[in-house]
Amino acid sequence: MTDTVRYTADVVCIRGGDVLLIERGWPPHKGKLALPGGHVDPEDASPLAAAVRELREETDVRVTPDDLTKVGVYDAPGRDPRGRYSTTAFVVTVPEHTTAQAGDDAAAVQWIPLDRVGDNLAFDHGQIVSDARRQLLT
């Protein structure tokens, strides 16, 4: 028996020295901080389109596909307790005056200093933030 692999997209949204995180409103990891993101839906043309849509739906931050840069694909078994999930992660830098508001699956949003984000985020999002930060510095 093989597991169905589900496809998601996540966004590391940077404003100055902060990263935008959501508080998950649903299990798994309800109440934990995570990156904005979610499923690539059939109407999405690509994971890039899903990333733009999910960022807008969960945080009301609006970007275009051209604003996003791919960080990588994360698909290790066990990264999500619901089963096999593969995510394409993107990074975007937004202007200092950008504000965010919780919506859709997000119970709340927070701008957290990048240097304070550890491995305590939901899923493997701490690793994704770390990889995005390293990519931005090179």
Phi and psi restraints in degrees (value plus and minus 20) as a CYANA .aco file:
   2 THR   PHI    -131.1   -91.1
   2 THR   PSI     126.5   166.5
   3 ASP   PHI     -99.4   -59.4
   3 ASP   PSI     125.3   165.3
   4 THR   PHI     -94.1   -54.1
   4 THR   PSI     113.3   153.3
   5 VAL   PHI    -115.5   -75.5
   5 VAL   PSI     105.1   145.1
   6 ARG   PHI    -119.2   -79.2
   6 ARG   PSI     128.7   168.7
   7 TYR   PHI    -133.9   -93.9
   7 TYR   PSI     108.4   148.4
   8 THR   PHI    -151.4  -111.4
   8 THR   PSI     151.4   191.4
   9 ALA   PHI    -156.6  -116.6
   9 ALA   PSI     118.9   158.9
  10 ASP   PHI    -148.0  -108.0
  10 ASP   PSI     133.5   173.5
  11 VAL   PHI    -147.7  -107.7
  11 VAL   PSI     107.2   147.2
  12 VAL   PHI    -115.0   -75.0
  12 VAL   PSI      84.1   124.1
  13 CYS   PHI    -122.6   -82.6
  13 CYS   PSI      97.0   137.0
  14 ILE   PHI    -127.5   -87.5
  14 ILE   PSI     112.2   152.2
  15 ARG   PHI    -150.2  -110.2
  15 ARG   PSI      88.3   128.3
  16 GLY   PHI      42.7    82.7
  16 GLY   PSI    -142.4  -102.4
  17 GLY   PHI    -121.5   -81.5
  17 GLY   PSI      -4.3    35.7
  18 ASP   PHI    -133.7   -93.7
  18 ASP   PSI     135.6   175.6
  19 VAL   PHI    -138.2   -98.2
  19 VAL   PSI     122.4   162.4
  20 LEU   PHI    -106.6   -66.6
  20 LEU   PSI     102.6   142.6
  21 LEU   PHI    -143.0  -103.0
  21 LEU   PSI     131.2   171.2
  22 ILE   PHI    -128.5   -88.5
  22 ILE   PSI     133.8   173.8
  23 GLU   PHI    -114.1   -74.1
  23 GLU   PSI     101.2   141.2
  24 ARG   PHI     -85.2   -45.2
  24 ARG   PSI     110.4   150.4
  25 GLY   PHI    -111.1   -71.1
  25 GLY   PSI     -29.8    10.2
  26 TRP   PHI    -155.3  -115.3
  26 TRP   PSI     135.9   175.9
  27 PRO   PHI     -85.6   -45.6
  27 PRO   PSI     136.2   176.2
  28 PRO   PHI     -96.7   -56.7
  28 PRO   PSI     143.0   183.0
  29 HIS   PHI      44.6    84.6
  29 HIS   PSI       9.6    49.6
  30 LYS   PHI     -73.5   -33.5
  30 LYS   PSI     112.1   152.1
  31 GLY   PHI      69.2   109.2
  31 GLY   PSI     -34.2     5.8
  32 LYS   PHI    -105.9   -65.9
  32 LYS   PSI     136.6   176.6
  33 LEU   PHI    -100.1   -60.1
  33 LEU   PSI     124.4   164.4
  34 ALA   PHI    -173.0  -133.0
  34 ALA   PSI     147.5   187.5
  35 LEU   PHI     -94.9   -54.9
  35 LEU   PSI     129.3   169.3
  36 PRO   PHI     -84.1   -44.1
  36 PRO   PSI     118.9   158.9
  37 GLY   PHI     147.0   187.0
  37 GLY   PSI     158.4   198.4
  38 GLY   PHI     152.3   192.3
  38 GLY   PSI    -187.2  -147.2
  39 HIS   PHI     -84.9   -44.9
  39 HIS   PSI     124.0   164.0
  40 VAL   PHI    -100.9   -60.9
  40 VAL   PSI      90.2   130.2
  41 ASP   PHI    -104.2   -64.2
  41 ASP   PSI     139.4   179.4
  42 PRO   PHI     -76.1   -36.1
  42 PRO   PSI     -51.1   -11.1
  43 GLU   PHI     -99.4   -59.4
  43 GLU   PSI     -31.5     8.5
  44 ASP   PHI     -94.4   -54.4
  44 ASP   PSI     112.3   152.3
  45 ALA   PHI     -92.0   -52.0
  45 ALA   PSI     -42.1    -2.1
  46 SER   PHI    -188.5  -148.5
  46 SER   PSI     149.9   189.9
  47 PRO   PHI     -82.7   -42.7
  47 PRO   PSI     -49.1    -9.1
  48 LEU   PHI     -81.9   -41.9
  48 LEU   PSI     -65.5   -25.5
  49 ALA   PHI     -84.4   -44.4
  49 ALA   PSI     -59.3   -19.3
  50 ALA   PHI     -83.9   -43.9
  50 ALA   PSI     -60.0   -20.0
  51 ALA   PHI     -82.2   -42.2
  51 ALA   PSI     -64.7   -24.7
  52 VAL   PHI     -80.9   -40.9
  52 VAL   PSI     -66.2   -26.2
  53 ARG   PHI     -84.0   -44.0
  53 ARG   PSI     -67.8   -27.8
  54 GLU   PHI     -84.3   -44.3
  54 GLU   PSI     -60.4   -20.4
  55 LEU   PHI     -81.0   -41.0
  55 LEU   PSI     -63.2   -23.2
  56 ARG   PHI     -86.0   -46.0
  56 ARG   PSI     -67.3   -27.3
  57 GLU   PHI     -84.7   -44.7
  57 GLU   PSI     -58.5   -18.5
  58 GLU   PHI    -109.4   -69.4
  58 GLU   PSI     -44.2    -4.2
  59 THR   PHI    -152.5  -112.5
  59 THR   PSI     -28.5    11.5
  60 ASP   PHI      44.0    84.0
  60 ASP   PSI      -2.0    38.0
  61 VAL   PHI    -108.9   -68.9
  61 VAL   PSI     107.1   147.1
  62 ARG   PHI    -130.5   -90.5
  62 ARG   PSI     102.9   142.9
  63 VAL   PHI    -153.8  -113.8
  63 VAL   PSI     150.3   190.3
  64 THR   PHI    -128.3   -88.3
  64 THR   PSI     141.3   181.3
  65 PRO   PHI     -75.5   -35.5
  65 PRO   PSI     -53.8   -13.8
  66 ASP   PHI     -87.5   -47.5
  66 ASP   PSI     -39.0     1.0
  67 ASP   PHI     -97.1   -57.1
  67 ASP   PSI     -41.7    -1.7
  68 LEU   PHI    -111.5   -71.5
  68 LEU   PSI     125.2   165.2
  69 THR   PHI    -143.5  -103.5
  69 THR   PSI     114.6   154.6
  70 LYS   PHI     -90.0   -50.0
  70 LYS   PSI     112.5   152.5
  71 VAL   PHI    -112.8   -72.8
  71 VAL   PSI     -65.9   -25.9
  72 GLY   PHI     145.7   185.7
  72 GLY   PSI    -199.2  -159.2
  73 VAL   PHI    -131.3   -91.3
  73 VAL   PSI     113.1   153.1
  74 TYR   PHI    -141.9  -101.9
  74 TYR   PSI      97.1   137.1
  75 ASP   PHI    -166.0  -126.0
  75 ASP   PSI       4.0    44.0
  76 ALA   PHI     -82.9   -42.9
  76 ALA   PSI     116.3   156.3
  77 PRO   PHI     -77.0   -37.0
  77 PRO   PSI     118.6   158.6
  78 GLY   PHI      68.7   108.7
  78 GLY   PSI     -21.3    18.7
  79 ARG   PHI     -89.1   -49.1
  79 ARG   PSI     -39.2     0.8
  80 ASP   PHI    -154.9  -114.9
  80 ASP   PSI     107.7   147.7
  81 PRO   PHI     -88.1   -48.1
  81 PRO   PSI     -31.4     8.6
  82 ARG   PHI    -100.8   -60.8
  82 ARG   PSI     -32.4     7.6
  83 GLY   PHI     117.4   157.4
  83 GLY   PSI    -178.4  -138.4
  84 ARG   PHI     -97.4   -57.4
  84 ARG   PSI      99.9   139.9
  85 TYR   PHI    -150.1  -110.1
  85 TYR   PSI     114.4   154.4
  86 SER   PHI    -137.7   -97.7
  86 SER   PSI     107.2   147.2
  87 THR   PHI    -141.0  -101.0
  87 THR   PSI     124.1   164.1
  88 THR   PHI    -123.1   -83.1
  88 THR   PSI     103.6   143.6
  89 ALA   PHI    -123.4   -83.4
  89 ALA   PSI     122.7   162.7
  90 PHE   PHI    -147.6  -107.6
  90 PHE   PSI     137.1   177.1
  91 VAL   PHI    -142.6  -102.6
  91 VAL   PSI     125.4   165.4
  92 VAL   PHI    -162.9  -122.9
  92 VAL   PSI     121.6   161.6
  93 THR   PHI    -128.0   -88.0
  93 THR   PSI     106.9   146.9
  94 VAL   PHI    -132.9   -92.9
  94 VAL   PSI     140.1   180.1
  95 PRO   PHI     -81.6   -41.6
  95 PRO   PSI     134.7   174.7
  96 GLU   PHI     -76.4   -36.4
  96 GLU   PSI     -50.0   -10.0
  97 HIS   PHI    -105.2   -65.2
  97 HIS   PSI     -17.7    22.3
  98 THR   PHI     -84.9   -44.9
  98 THR   PSI     111.6   151.6
  99 THR   PHI    -133.2   -93.2
  99 THR   PSI     141.1   181.1
 100 ALA   PHI    -154.6  -114.6
 100 ALA   PSI     131.5   171.5
 101 GLN   PHI    -160.5  -120.5
 101 GLN   PSI     114.2   154.2
 102 ALA   PHI     -85.1   -45.1
 102 ALA   PSI     119.6   159.6
 103 GLY   PHI    -175.8  -135.8
 103 GLY   PSI     153.7   193.7
 104 ASP   PHI      32.4    72.4
 104 ASP   PSI    -137.0   -97.0
 105 ASP   PHI    -102.7   -62.7
 105 ASP   PSI     -26.2    13.8
 106 ALA   PHI    -109.9   -69.9
 106 ALA   PSI     106.8   146.8
 107 ALA   PHI     -99.1   -59.1
 107 ALA   PSI     -48.0    -8.0
 108 ALA   PHI    -182.5  -142.5
 108 ALA   PSI     144.3   184.3
 109 VAL   PHI    -148.2  -108.2
 109 VAL   PSI     131.1   171.1
 110 GLN   PHI    -165.9  -125.9
 110 GLN   PSI     121.5   161.5
 111 TRP   PHI    -115.0   -75.0
 111 TRP   PSI      99.0   139.0
 112 ILE   PHI    -135.8   -95.8
 112 ILE   PSI     115.9   155.9
 113 PRO   PHI     -75.9   -35.9
 113 PRO   PSI     113.3   153.3
 114 LEU   PHI     -75.0   -35.0
 114 LEU   PSI     -56.5   -16.5
 115 ASP   PHI     -96.8   -56.8
 115 ASP   PSI     -22.0    18.0
 116 ARG   PHI    -126.8   -86.8
 116 ARG   PSI     -22.3    17.7
 117 VAL   PHI    -102.6   -62.6
 117 VAL   PSI     103.2   143.2
 118 GLY   PHI    -136.4   -96.4
 118 GLY   PSI    -173.6  -133.6
 119 ASP   PHI    -109.3   -69.3
 119 ASP   PSI      -6.2    33.8
 120 ASN   PHI    -110.5   -70.5
 120 ASN   PSI      -9.5    30.5
 121 LEU   PHI     -99.9   -59.9
 121 LEU   PSI     141.9   181.9
 122 ALA   PHI     -82.4   -42.4
 122 ALA   PSI     134.2   174.2
 123 PHE   PHI      34.8    74.8
 123 PHE   PSI    -156.0  -116.0
 124 ASP   PHI    -129.1   -89.1
 124 ASP   PSI       8.6    48.6
 125 HIS   PHI     -86.7   -46.7
 125 HIS   PSI     -46.6    -6.6
 126 GLY   PHI     -81.5   -41.5
 126 GLY   PSI     -62.0   -22.0
 127 GLN   PHI     -85.9   -45.9
 127 GLN   PSI     -60.0   -20.0
 128 ILE   PHI     -83.6   -43.6
 128 ILE   PSI     -64.4   -24.4
 129 VAL   PHI     -81.2   -41.2
 129 VAL   PSI     -64.4   -24.4
 130 SER   PHI     -80.1   -40.1
 130 SER   PSI     -64.1   -24.1
 131 ASP   PHI     -85.8   -45.8
 131 ASP   PSI     -60.0   -20.0
 132 ALA   PHI     -85.5   -45.5
 132 ALA   PSI     -61.8   -21.8
 133 ARG   PHI     -83.0   -43.0
 133 ARG   PSI     -64.2   -24.2
 134 ARG   PHI     -81.5   -41.5
 134 ARG   PSI     -61.0   -21.0
 135 GLN   PHI     -83.5   -43.5
 135 GLN   PSI     -60.3   -20.3
 136 LEU   PHI     -87.7   -47.7
 136 LEU   PSI     -49.4    -9.4
 137 LEU   PHI    -102.9   -62.9
 137 LEU   PSI     -31.6     8.4
